Amino acid sequence: MHNKILIKAGFYLLLLFAFAVTVYPLASYIIAGLVFLIWFLDMLIFRETDISELPLFYPLLGFSLVLGSGWIVARICNHNFPYFYIGLLSLYYLIVPGFVRTGEQRRMILWTFIAGAMLVTGLHLIHWWGTFTNITMHLPPLPEPSMFMVCLAFAFLLALYVESPYLREKIFLALVAIPLVLVVILSGDKSVVIYILIVVLLLALMRDRTIFIPFGLALLFILSGALGIDYYLERDLAPATYKEFIYRPIQEIQANQETVLKASFYGQAAANTAQNEKQERSRSFFIELIKSAGPTTILLFFWALFERAREAYIKHKRTTSPQPRAYHLIALITIVAIIVMNIYGSVFEYPSIILATWLILGMSEV
């Protein structure tokens, strides 16, 4: 038994968090702290918790414990250990299902998250258009966390699109996605484009091949040269520039091969100072996680991701209702985003992205 007032307060704070995490990340940290306090207070009063029954309880607990013990080892060795906070924030996944208990609540949080991403996108485009002088003018890049949230919001709309049985709803979702598409295209971020292409292919294979229709129409629009959009594609997204970008992770692995293969259980946390100073930072979060925290952490992290992906895939196959199927797809494409964007970058180092990721994966357990 739980206190209904506390549960309701926690849910509305999560709703506020879903909006603030893209619009104003600093406020989202405060809100996330309040959600944790409410959850902890409810647990103290009623001494009931079912978090151990969640699929990711053991992988995330192990992930956090290894990072925690690595931090202690680093302190003993007088070394820096930058990733302890990732383990703590990942436990947010265990809290979310206690407040999001119905499909309606899940829908409210999802659309609030999308609304936040659309607000940031709209303000960004308006500001750019207000200073627009000629076609060669660059669209200023969004901050990396905001770009990731916009990318996720667009992918979520695609998942809702393929699962919707109604033509009017599909048209509505397509119209809502337009500003997000513009920012994705004009950003010139190759990792974002690669992620979106993977998501489209995944959704087509799993659910609805008609998703290629709007993308085909968009391609015709681009080829027509309307609004000068072909200039931006040729400048930022020319196919010739992708070969080097796609092979970049392989080059990163080759450059860090010796360090990765010789990484100790706690990585650089237990390395001697001379070795620690010689290491050059990799652009990939996964390589940095192995180097800084050891191979065990990356194994536990991927265990959590693949276990959640497996569960989402199975539930998607077994469920017939469109809305639950869409949310299981959303869990899958969120995991794909974490993998792709951290192969080419280090977005999971941002606390706002960590919290948003586990919010989405946690609420999809309903």
N, C-alpha and C positions, 0 to 999 in steps of 0.2 A: 504494500500500500504506500502511496506517495501523496504529498500535499498538492492538491490541485492548483492552488494559487501559485505555489513555487514553480510547478511545471508550466503553467500558462505564462508566468513572467519570464521563465527561461526561453520558452518558444519565441515570444515577441522580441526578446533580446537577440536571439538568433536571426530573426527576420531583419532586425535593424543591422546586425552584423553583415548579413548577405548584401545589403545595399552599401554599407560603409566600406567594405573591404576593397572595393574598386574606386569609390569616390574619394574617400579619405581614410587611408590605411591606419593612420595613427589612432583615430577614434575606434577603429575595429579592434585594436589590441585591448583597449580599455573595456569594450563591450565583451570581448572573449573572456577577459578576466572576471567580469561580473557573472557571466554564464557559468564559469567554473565554480565561483563562490556559491551560487544558488544550488548547483548540482551537489557540491560538497555539504552544504547545509542540509539539504533534503536527505542525503545519505546518512548524516550524523543523527538526524531526528528519527528516521524510520529504520536505519540499519539494514536497508535492503538495496542490493545492487545485482544486476544480472549481466554485468559487463564481461564476466568470464565466459558467457555463452556466445559472445560475438565471434565471428569467424577469424578476425584478425587480432584477437586478444593476445595470443601467445607470440606470434611474430612481432607485433608492435611492442609488447612488454620486453621481449628479448632484445629488440633493436634499441630500446631506451636504456635498458640495463647495461648493455655493452658500451653505449656512448657515455653513460654515467660513470662506469668504472674506468673508461678511457680518460675521462676528464680528471678523475682522481689520480691516475697514473701520471698524467701530464703535469699535474700540480706537484707531485712528488719529484718528478724529473725536471721541474722548473721549465716546462715547455708550454707553448700555446696550443690550445685544443679548441678550434672554432665551432665544432658541430654539436656540442652538447645540447644546445637549445632545440635542435631539430628533433631529437628524441623526445624531449618534453612536449613540444607542440604537437607531435604526431599522436600523442595520447588523447588529443581533442576528439579523435574518431570515436573513442569509447564513451564520450559524454553525449554526443549528438543524438543517438537513438533514444535516449531517455526523455528528450523534449519533443522530438519529431515522431509522432505516433500514428499519424493517419496520412493517407494519400493526399488529402486536401492540404494539410500542413506542408507536405513536401512540395506540392505544386506552388504554394504561396512563396516558399523560400526560393525556389528555382526562378520564378518570374521576377521576384525582387532582385535577385542577383543579375538577371538579364537587364532589368530596368536600370540598375546602377551602371552596368557596362554601356548601355545605350546613352545614358546621360553624359558620361565621360566622352564617348565617341562624338556625340552631337556638339558638345561644347568645343571639342578639339577641331572639328570640321568648321564650325562657325568662326572660330578664331583664325583659322588658316584662310578661310574665304574672305574674311575681313581685311586681311593683309595681302591678299592675292593680287599680283601685278601682271604676271605673265606665266605662260604654260611651263616654263623651265623652273619655276619656283618649287622647291622641295616642300613636302608635307613634313613639318617638324615631327620627329619621332615621339611617340608616347613613352613614358617611363616603362622599363621592362616589366614590372609587375602589372601595370595597367594594360599593356599590350597582351600579356598572357591571359588576363581576365576577359578582354575583348575577344580574343581567339577562342577561349572556352565558350563564351556566350554564343558566338556564331555557330560553333560545333553543336551546342545544345539545341539551337533552333533547327539545325539540320536533322538531329535525332527526332525531335518532335514532328518535323515535316514528314519524314518517311513513315512514322507510325500513325499519323493522322488519317482517318478514313474519310474525311470530309474535304471537298474541293475548296470551299470557302476558307476553311481553317488553313489549308496549305497556302492559299493566296495571301492570307493575312501574315503568316509566318515568313513568306518570301519578302513581303513589303517591309516587315520589321527588320529583316536581316540586311537591307540595302546599305544603311550607314555603316554597319559593321564590315560589310564586304568592301566598301570604299576604303576604309582605314586599313584593312588587311592588304589590299592591293597596293595602295599608295605608300604604305610603310616601307616597302622594299625589303622586308625581313624574310630571307629565304627559308629559315627554319619554320616560320609561321606558314608559309606557302606549302612546304613539304608536309607539315602536319595536316593542313586542311585537305590536301590531295589524298593522304592516307585515310583520313576520316571518311571522305566521299567514297573511296574504294571499299572501305570496310562496311559502310552502311549499304552500299549497292549489293555487296556479296551476301550480307546477312539479312537484308530486309527488302529493299525496293530499288530496282534498277532504273525506275523512272526519275530518280534523283539526278540522272545525267541530263534530263531535259532542261531544267533551269540553268544548269552549268553550260549546256550547249548553246542556249540562247545568250547567256552572258558572253560566251566565246565569240558568237557572231557580232554582238555589240562591240566587243573589243576590236575585232578584225575590221569593223566598219570605220574605226578611227574616230568615233563620235566623242565629243568633248575633249579630244586630244589624249584620251586614256592610253592609246597605243604608245605614246611618247614615254610615259612612265614605265610601262612594261618593258620597252626596249632598253630604257636607261637602267632600271633597277633589277629586272627579272629576266634578262636575256638568257636563253637556255645555255649559251656558251659559258656563262659564269657559274653554272650549277655543278659542272664536273668537279672543279676544285673544291667547292663547298661540300658536296656529297662525300668526297674522299677525305675530308678533313678529320673526321673521327678516327679513321685508320692511321692517318699521320700522327694524331695525338697519341694513339696507343703505341705506335712504334717509337715515338719520342720518349715515352714514359715506361717502356716495356721493362727495363731493368728494375726501376723503382717499384713498379706494381708487382712483379714476380717475387721480389725480395721483401715485400712489405711484411712487417711483423703483425702479430695478433691485434695490437693497438695502433699500428701504423707509426706515424711520426711522434705520437704521444710518448712512445718509449724509445725513440731513436736518439742517438747522441747529437749534441748541438751542432757539430760540424756538418753532419749529413742534413740536418734540418735546414741549415742556412743555404745549402747548395741547391735545394729544390726550387725549380721554377714552376709557377702556378699554371695549371692546365685550364683551358676554357671549358672543359667538360666537368660537370658536377660529379659524375660517377667516378671519374679518375681521381678527382680531388678527394672524394670520400674514402676511396681505397688508400690513397697515400696518407691522408691525415688521420683516419680512424681505423684502418685495417680492413682486410678482406671479409671478415665476419660480418661487419656492419652492412656491406653491400649485399651479401647473401641474404641476411635477414630482411633487408629493405625490399629486395626483389621477391622474396618469399611472400611478404605482405601484399605486394602489387599483383603477383600472379595468382595468389589465393583469392583475392578480391575479383580479379578478372574472370577466373574460372567460375566462381559463384554467380557473377552477373551473367555470364554466357549461359549457364545452365538454367537460371531463372528466366532469362529471356526466351529460351526455347520452350519452356514449360508453360509460360503465361500466355493467355489468349487476349487479355484486355489491353487495349492500345496504350493507356497511360502508364501502367506498371512496366510494360515492355519498353516504352520510351525511357523511363528512368534507369532501367538496367543497361540500355544502350549508352546513356549518359555516363554511367559509372565506367563502362568500358572505354569510351573515348577520353574520359578524364585521365585514365591510366596511360593511354596512348600519348596524351599530351605530356604527362610527366616524363615518360621515357624519351620521346623525341626531343623535347625542349631542353632536357638535361644532357642529352648526347651532344647537342650543339651549343649548349650554354649552361648557366648555373642558376636557373630561375628558382630552384628549390632552396636556395639560400635565403630567400626573402620570407620573413615570418608571415606576411599576409598571404602568400601563395601556399605555404604549408597549411595554414589554418583553413583557407578556402578549399583546398584539396580534400582534407579529411572531413570537412563539413559535407561536401558533395558525396563522398564515398560513404560517410556515416548515415546520411539521411536516406540513401538508397537502400538501406537495410530494411526499411519499413515494408 
